[in-house]
Protein backbone atom coordinates (compact mmCIF):
# COMPACT_ATOMS: atom_id res chain seq x y z
CA UNK A 1 0.00 0.00 0.00
CA UNK A 2 1.44 3.36 -1.07
CA UNK A 3 1.12 6.17 1.43
CA UNK A 4 -0.38 9.38 0.06
CA UNK A 5 0.55 12.51 2.03
CA UNK A 6 -2.53 14.32 3.33
CA UNK A 7 -3.31 18.01 2.81
CA UNK A 8 -0.20 18.37 0.66
CA UNK A 9 -1.43 21.39 -1.32
CA UNK A 10 -2.41 23.17 1.89
CA UNK A 11 0.94 22.35 3.52
CA UNK A 12 2.87 23.76 0.55
CA UNK A 13 0.74 26.90 0.48
CA UNK A 14 0.87 27.61 4.21
CA UNK A 15 4.55 26.84 4.81
CA UNK A 16 5.48 29.30 2.05
CA UNK A 17 8.91 27.79 1.41
CA UNK A 18 11.00 29.40 -1.31
CA UNK A 19 14.28 28.77 -3.14
CA UNK A 20 17.23 27.74 -0.95
CA UNK A 21 15.27 27.64 2.30
CA UNK A 22 15.72 24.90 4.91
CA UNK A 23 13.02 22.61 6.25
CA UNK A 24 12.62 19.92 8.94
CA UNK A 25 10.20 17.06 8.38
CA UNK A 26 9.71 15.60 11.87
CA UNK A 27 7.71 12.61 10.57
CA UNK A 28 9.52 11.73 7.37
CA UNK A 29 7.78 8.43 6.62
CA UNK A 30 8.53 7.58 3.01
CA UNK A 31 9.12 11.27 2.18
CA UNK A 32 5.75 12.12 0.63
CA UNK A 33 5.59 15.70 1.90
CA UNK A 34 9.37 16.13 1.74
CA UNK A 35 9.61 15.32 -1.96
CA UNK A 36 7.03 17.99 -2.74
CA UNK A 37 8.67 20.60 -0.49
CA UNK A 38 12.11 19.88 -1.95
CA UNK A 39 10.70 21.09 -5.26
CA UNK A 40 9.82 24.39 -3.61
CA UNK A 41 13.32 24.89 -2.15
CA UNK A 42 15.39 24.28 -5.27
CA UNK A 43 18.22 24.56 -6.02
CA UNK A 44 20.03 24.43 -2.67
CA UNK A 45 17.46 24.30 0.12
CA UNK A 46 18.28 21.58 2.65
CA UNK A 47 15.97 19.20 4.48
CA UNK A 48 16.41 17.35 7.76
CA UNK A 49 14.13 14.32 7.99
CA UNK A 50 13.41 12.62 11.32
CA UNK A 51 11.87 9.14 11.36
CA UNK A 52 11.48 6.68 14.27
CA UNK A 53 10.72 3.62 12.15
CA UNK A 54 13.95 2.17 10.68
CA UNK A 55 12.05 0.51 7.81
CA UNK A 56 10.41 3.79 6.86
CA UNK A 57 13.75 5.63 7.12
CA UNK A 58 15.35 3.09 4.78
CA UNK A 59 12.54 3.47 2.23
CA UNK A 60 12.78 7.26 2.47
CA UNK A 61 16.49 7.14 1.63
CA UNK A 62 15.74 5.04 -1.45
CA UNK A 63 12.88 7.30 -2.61
CA UNK A 64 14.87 10.51 -2.07
CA UNK A 65 17.94 9.11 -3.81
CA UNK A 66 15.86 7.93 -6.79
CA UNK A 67 14.33 11.43 -7.05
CA UNK A 68 17.81 12.97 -7.19
CA UNK A 69 17.63 14.85 -3.88
CA UNK A 70 20.05 12.81 -1.76
CA UNK A 71 22.66 15.56 -1.55
CA UNK A 72 20.10 17.97 -0.06
CA UNK A 73 18.60 15.67 2.60
CA UNK A 74 19.89 14.44 5.95
CA UNK A 75 17.92 11.62 7.60
CA UNK A 76 18.01 10.95 11.34
CA UNK A 77 16.51 7.67 12.58
CA UNK A 78 15.29 9.01 15.91
CA UNK A 79 12.21 10.36 17.70
CA UNK A 80 11.11 13.93 17.06
CA UNK A 81 11.11 14.40 20.83
CA UNK A 82 14.85 15.01 20.29
CA UNK A 83 14.43 17.58 17.50
CA UNK A 84 16.61 20.29 19.08
CA UNK A 85 19.44 17.86 19.82
CA UNK A 86 19.21 16.37 16.31
CA UNK A 87 19.33 19.82 14.67
CA UNK A 88 22.38 20.75 16.74
CA UNK A 89 24.09 17.45 16.02
CA UNK A 90 23.51 17.80 12.28
CA UNK A 91 24.43 21.52 12.37
CA UNK A 92 21.10 22.26 10.75
CA UNK A 93 20.47 25.98 11.09
CA UNK A 94 18.35 28.75 9.56
CA UNK A 95 15.20 26.62 9.68
CA UNK A 96 12.39 28.23 7.70
CA UNK A 97 9.69 25.57 8.23
CA UNK A 98 8.95 22.52 10.39
CA UNK A 99 6.25 19.92 9.70
CA UNK A 100 4.72 17.22 11.91
CA UNK A 101 2.40 14.73 10.17
CA UNK A 102 1.28 12.73 13.21
CA UNK A 103 -0.02 9.19 13.39
CA UNK A 104 1.27 6.33 11.26
CA UNK A 105 1.42 5.80 7.52
CA UNK A 106 -0.69 3.35 5.54
CA UNK A 107 2.51 1.49 4.63
CA UNK A 108 3.08 0.67 8.30
CA UNK A 109 -0.25 -1.17 8.38
CA UNK A 110 1.43 -3.98 6.45
CA UNK A 111 4.52 -4.10 8.65
CA UNK A 112 3.33 -7.08 10.70
CA UNK A 113 3.44 -5.11 13.95
CA UNK A 114 -0.23 -5.24 14.83
CA UNK A 115 -1.14 -1.64 14.09
CA UNK A 116 -4.40 -2.78 12.48
CA UNK A 117 -7.01 -5.30 13.60
CA UNK A 118 -7.83 -6.25 9.99
CA UNK A 119 -5.09 -8.92 10.01
CA UNK A 120 -3.97 -11.43 12.64
CA UNK A 121 -0.56 -10.12 13.74
CA UNK A 122 1.49 -10.05 16.95
CA UNK A 123 0.47 -7.35 19.44
CA UNK A 124 3.62 -5.29 18.98
CA UNK A 125 2.68 -1.77 17.74
CA UNK A 126 6.19 -0.29 18.13
CA UNK A 127 7.33 2.23 15.52
CA UNK A 128 10.92 1.63 16.65
CA UNK A 129 11.54 -2.10 17.27
CA UNK A 130 14.54 -1.29 19.49
CA UNK A 131 12.28 0.08 22.24
CA UNK A 132 11.15 -2.31 24.99
CA UNK A 133 7.42 -1.81 25.53
CA UNK A 134 5.00 -3.70 23.28
CA UNK A 135 1.21 -3.80 23.27
CA UNK A 136 1.34 -7.43 24.46
CA UNK A 137 3.41 -6.45 27.51
CA UNK A 138 0.90 -3.74 28.42
CA UNK A 139 -2.09 -6.03 27.95
CA UNK A 140 -0.64 -9.00 29.78
CA UNK A 141 1.19 -7.36 32.69
CA UNK A 142 -0.47 -4.06 33.58
CA UNK A 143 -3.09 -3.91 36.32
CA UNK A 144 -6.77 -3.61 35.51
CA UNK A 145 -6.75 -0.04 36.83
CA UNK A 146 -3.80 0.92 34.60
CA UNK A 147 -5.40 -0.67 31.55
CA UNK A 148 -8.59 1.24 32.25
CA UNK A 149 -6.61 4.49 32.58
CA UNK A 150 -4.82 3.90 29.25
CA UNK A 151 -8.07 3.17 27.43
CA UNK A 152 -9.82 6.20 28.92
CA UNK A 153 -6.95 8.67 28.56
CA UNK A 154 -5.56 7.67 25.17
CA UNK A 155 -8.63 6.13 23.52
CA UNK A 156 -11.43 8.13 25.13
CA UNK A 157 -13.13 4.72 25.41
CA UNK A 158 -16.47 4.83 27.24
CA UNK A 159 -16.30 1.07 27.91
CA UNK A 160 -12.77 1.21 29.32
CA UNK A 161 -13.63 -0.54 32.59
CA UNK A 162 -15.47 -3.43 30.90
CA UNK A 163 -12.70 -3.94 28.32
CA UNK A 164 -9.96 -3.82 30.97
CA UNK A 165 -11.79 -6.43 33.05
CA UNK A 166 -12.24 -8.66 30.00
CA UNK A 167 -8.54 -8.36 29.10
CA UNK A 168 -7.42 -9.39 32.60
CA UNK A 169 -9.75 -12.43 32.56
CA UNK A 170 -8.63 -13.48 29.05
CA UNK A 171 -4.86 -13.23 29.57
CA UNK A 172 -2.53 -14.01 27.91
CA UNK A 173 -3.30 -12.19 24.66
CA UNK A 174 -0.86 -12.49 21.78
CA UNK A 175 -2.55 -11.47 18.51
CA UNK A 176 -4.63 -8.62 17.14
CA UNK A 177 -7.49 -11.01 16.33
CA UNK A 178 -7.61 -12.25 19.93
CA UNK A 179 -7.95 -8.68 21.16
CA UNK A 180 -10.44 -7.68 18.49
CA UNK A 181 -12.69 -10.68 19.19
CA UNK A 182 -12.55 -10.04 22.93
CA UNK A 183 -13.64 -6.42 22.43
CA UNK A 184 -16.40 -7.41 20.01
CA UNK A 185 -17.80 -9.72 22.69
CA UNK A 186 -17.46 -7.07 25.40
CA UNK A 187 -18.64 -3.86 23.73
CA UNK A 188 -22.07 -3.37 22.16
CA UNK A 189 -21.14 -2.39 18.60
CA UNK A 190 -24.33 -2.46 16.56
CA UNK A 191 -24.90 1.30 16.52
CA UNK A 192 -21.31 2.58 16.75
CA UNK A 193 -19.99 4.64 13.81
CA UNK A 194 -16.57 2.94 14.12
CA UNK A 195 -15.49 -0.62 14.91
CA UNK A 196 -15.60 -1.22 18.69
CA UNK A 197 -11.88 -2.11 18.73
CA UNK A 198 -10.76 1.18 17.13
CA UNK A 199 -10.33 3.20 20.32
CA UNK A 200 -8.54 0.41 22.17
CA UNK A 201 -6.03 -0.03 19.35
CA UNK A 202 -5.47 3.74 19.24
CA UNK A 203 -4.91 3.85 23.00
CA UNK A 204 -2.42 0.99 22.96
CA UNK A 205 -0.49 2.46 20.03
CA UNK A 206 -0.23 5.83 21.78
CA UNK A 207 0.88 4.18 25.04
CA UNK A 208 3.47 1.92 23.37
CA UNK A 209 5.06 4.77 21.43
CA UNK A 210 4.55 7.50 24.05
CA UNK A 211 3.10 9.61 21.27
CA UNK A 212 1.49 12.37 23.30
CA UNK A 213 4.49 12.76 25.62
CA UNK A 214 6.80 13.00 22.60
CA UNK A 215 4.55 15.60 20.98
CA UNK A 216 4.48 17.71 24.16
CA UNK A 217 8.28 17.50 24.35
CA UNK A 218 8.82 18.31 20.67
CA UNK A 219 6.61 21.36 20.14
CA UNK A 220 8.59 23.80 22.35
CA UNK A 221 11.83 22.58 20.78
CA UNK A 222 10.39 23.11 17.31
CA UNK A 223 9.40 26.68 18.16
CA UNK A 224 12.88 27.31 19.53
CA UNK A 225 14.55 25.78 16.46
CA UNK A 226 12.60 27.89 13.93
CA UNK A 227 14.17 31.03 12.53
CA UNK A 228 12.18 34.27 12.99
CA UNK A 229 9.43 34.34 10.38
CA UNK A 230 9.56 30.56 10.02
CA UNK A 231 6.39 28.49 10.12
CA UNK A 232 5.43 25.41 12.15
CA UNK A 233 2.75 23.09 10.74
CA UNK A 234 1.14 20.15 12.51
CA UNK A 235 -1.28 17.62 11.01
CA UNK A 236 -3.17 15.67 13.66
CA UNK A 237 -5.66 12.83 13.31
CA UNK A 238 -7.54 12.71 16.60
CA UNK A 239 -8.75 15.11 19.25
CA UNK A 240 -6.02 14.31 21.80
CA UNK A 241 -3.24 15.43 19.46
CA UNK A 242 -5.18 18.39 18.13
CA UNK A 243 -5.92 19.65 21.64
CA UNK A 244 -2.22 19.60 22.55
CA UNK A 245 -1.29 21.51 19.38
CA UNK A 246 -4.12 24.03 19.75
CA UNK A 247 -3.20 24.82 23.36
CA UNK A 248 0.52 25.05 22.58
CA UNK A 249 -0.04 27.47 19.70
CA UNK A 250 -2.33 29.55 21.91
CA UNK A 251 0.08 29.69 24.87
CA UNK A 252 3.49 29.93 23.14
CA UNK A 253 4.52 33.60 23.21
CA UNK A 254 6.95 33.31 20.30
CA UNK A 255 4.26 32.12 17.87
CA UNK A 256 1.45 33.85 15.98
CA UNK A 257 -1.38 31.59 14.88
CA UNK A 258 -1.85 31.53 11.08
CA UNK A 259 -4.83 29.16 10.90
CA UNK A 260 -7.54 30.49 13.22
CA UNK A 261 -9.44 27.24 12.61
CA UNK A 262 -7.84 23.94 11.60
CA UNK A 263 -7.61 23.25 7.87
CA UNK A 264 -9.35 20.04 6.81
CA UNK A 265 -9.38 17.98 3.64
CA UNK A 266 -11.62 18.78 0.71
CA UNK A 267 -14.39 16.43 -0.36
CA UNK A 268 -12.30 15.53 -3.40
CA UNK A 269 -9.27 14.59 -1.30
CA UNK A 270 -11.33 12.49 1.10
CA UNK A 271 -12.80 10.60 -1.87
CA UNK A 272 -9.32 9.70 -3.15
CA UNK A 273 -7.54 9.33 0.21
CA UNK A 274 -9.70 8.07 3.10
CA UNK A 275 -6.96 8.67 5.67
CA UNK A 276 -7.39 12.42 5.13
CA UNK A 277 -10.97 12.46 6.48
CA UNK A 278 -9.89 13.04 10.10
CA UNK A 279 -6.82 15.20 9.37
CA UNK A 280 -6.55 18.67 10.88
CA UNK A 281 -3.77 21.08 9.94
CA UNK A 282 -2.73 23.94 12.21
CA UNK A 283 0.00 26.44 11.35
CA UNK A 284 1.78 29.12 13.39
CA UNK A 285 4.54 31.60 12.54
CA UNK A 286 7.48 32.51 14.73
CA UNK A 287 7.53 36.19 15.56
CA UNK A 288 10.46 38.36 14.55
MOKA-V336695 format. One record per backbone hydrogen bond with DSSP energy under -0.5 kcal/mol. CO is the residue of the C=O (numbers start at 1). NH is the residue of the N-H. If there is no record, write none. Layout:
<<CO NH> <CO NH>>
This chain:
<<3 5> <5 8> <7 11> <8 12> <9 13> <10 14> <11 15> <12 16> <18 21> <22 96> <22 97> <23 48> <24 26> <24 99> <25 50> <28 31> <31 35> <32 36> <33 37> <34 38> <35 39> <36 40> <37 41> <39 42> <41 20> <41 45> <46 23> <47 49> <47 74> <48 25> <49 76> <50 28> <51 78> <52 54> <53 57> <54 58> <55 59> <56 60> <57 61> <58 62> <59 63> <60 64> <61 65> <62 66> <63 67> <64 69> <65 68> <69 72> <70 73> <72 47> <74 49> <75 77> <76 51> <76 78> <79 82> <80 83> <82 86> <83 87> <84 88> <85 89> <86 90> <87 92> <88 91> <91 93> <94 22> <94 96> <95 227> <96 231> <97 24> <98 233> <99 26> <100 102> <100 235> <105 108> <105 109> <106 109> <107 110> <108 111> <113 124> <113 125> <119 121> <121 176> <122 124> <123 136> <124 135> <127 129> <128 131> <134 138> <135 139> <136 140> <137 141> <138 142> <143 147> <144 148> <145 149> <146 150> <147 151> <148 152> <149 153> <150 154> <150 155> <151 155> <151 157> <152 156> <156 158> <157 160> <159 163> <160 164> <161 165> <162 166> <163 167> <164 168> <165 169> <166 170> <167 171> <174 123> <175 179> <176 180> <177 181> <178 182> <179 183> <180 184> <181 185> <182 186> <183 187> <187 189> <189 192> <195 198> <197 201> <198 202> <199 203> <200 204> <201 205> <202 206> <203 207> <204 208> <205 209> <206 210> <206 211> <207 210> <210 214> <211 215> <212 216> <213 217> <214 218> <215 219> <216 220> <217 221> <218 222> <219 223> <220 224> <221 225> <222 226> <225 95> <227 230> <230 286> <231 98> <232 284> <233 100> <234 236> <234 282> <235 102> <236 280> <238 242> <239 243> <240 244> <241 245> <242 246> <243 247> <244 248> <245 249> <246 250> <247 251> <248 252> <251 253> <252 255> <254 287> <256 285> <258 260> <263 281> <266 270> <267 271> <268 272> <269 273> <273 276> <274 277> <275 278> <276 265> <276 279> <280 236> <280 282> <281 263> <282 234> <283 258> <283 259> <284 232> <285 256> <286 229>>
